[in-house]
Amino acid sequence: MSNAGVIGWLRARQQTLWIVALLLYGFGDLVTTIVGLSQQGIVEVGPVAQPVLNAYGTPGLVVLKSGMLAGSYAAWQVVPQPHRLGIPLGLTIVGIAVTAWNTALIWVVTG
């Protein structure tokens, strides 16, 4: 499939990309982070999330994640095609990575 074909395929699935981004980046990362932090030996190391978590706890993490998703959606509204595809696609890729990483850490620690 050519680059134009891939972009066209993604453009036709933007709503699906957003749903997957919300599920993985929004929900998956948040839930696995909260579960992970309840385990001995797992700590938050994100340069933005760690100070927010230290200052405001889990509610701060929820607000931070919600703000990031809202800001990403706002940016998606103003960025022109085809570049705007990168926003939900990027969130989806990051969501896959961090959810998998968090899950693996939890699995290793709880063995």
C-alpha positions in Angstrom: 0.0 0.0 0.0 1.4 3.4 -0.9 1.7 6.3 1.5 -1.3 7.9 -0.1 -3.2 4.6 0.4 -2.2 4.4 4.1 -3.2 8.0 4.7 -6.5 7.5 2.9 -7.1 4.3 5.0 -6.4 6.2 8.2 -8.5 9.2 7.2 -11.5 6.9 6.7 -11.0 5.6 10.3 -10.4 8.7 12.3 -13.3 8.0 14.6 -11.9 4.5 15.3 -8.5 6.0 15.9 -9.9 8.3 18.5 -11.8 5.5 20.2 -8.7 3.3 20.4 -6.7 6.3 21.7 -9.2 6.9 24.4 -9.3 3.3 25.4 -5.5 2.8 25.4 -4.0 6.1 26.2 -6.9 7.4 28.3 -8.2 4.4 30.1 -5.5 1.7 29.7 -2.6 3.9 30.8 -4.6 5.5 33.7 -5.9 2.2 35.1 -2.6 0.3 34.8 -0.8 3.2 36.3 -3.2 3.3 39.3 -3.0 -0.5 39.7 0.8 -0.4 39.3 1.2 2.3 41.9 -0.7 0.1 44.4 2.1 -2.5 44.1 5.3 -2.4 46.2 8.3 -1.4 44.2 6.4 0.4 41.3 6.7 4.2 41.2 5.7 6.8 38.7 8.7 8.2 36.8 7.0 10.5 34.2 8.5 14.0 34.4 5.0 15.6 34.3 2.9 12.9 36.0 5.2 12.3 39.0 5.0 15.8 40.4 1.3 15.9 39.8 0.8 12.6 41.5 2.9 13.6 44.4 1.0 16.9 44.9 -2.6 15.8 44.1 -2.7 12.0 44.1 -4.9 10.0 41.8 -7.4 12.8 41.2 -4.5 14.9 39.9 -3.5 12.1 37.5 -7.1 11.9 36.2 -7.2 15.7 35.6 -3.8 15.6 33.9 -4.9 12.8 31.6 -8.2 14.4 30.8 -6.5 17.7 30.1 -4.0 16.0 27.8 -6.8 14.3 25.9 -8.9 17.5 25.7 -5.9 19.5 24.5 -5.1 16.8 21.9 -8.6 16.9 20.6 -8.6 20.7 20.4 -5.4 20.6 18.4 -6.9 17.9 16.1 -9.7 20.3 15.4 -7.4 23.0 14.1 -4.5 21.0 12.4 -5.2 20.5 8.7 -5.5 17.2 6.9 -3.5 14.9 6.6 -1.3 16.1 9.5 -4.1 15.9 12.0 -4.1 12.1 11.7 -0.9 12.1 13.7 -2.7 13.2 16.8 -5.0 10.2 17.4 -2.5 7.9 15.8 0.3 9.1 18.1 -1.9 8.8 21.2 -2.9 5.3 20.1 0.8 4.3 19.7 1.8 5.8 23.0 -1.2 4.2 24.6 -0.2 0.8 23.3 3.3 1.2 24.6 2.6 2.6 28.0 -0.3 0.2 28.7 1.8 -2.8 27.7 4.8 -1.5 29.7 2.7 -0.9 32.8 1.0 -4.3 32.4 4.4 -6.0 32.1 5.7 -4.2 35.2 2.6 -5.3 37.2 3.0 -8.9 36.0 6.7 -9.0 36.9 6.1 -7.5 40.4 3.1 -9.6 41.2 4.7 -12.6 39.5 
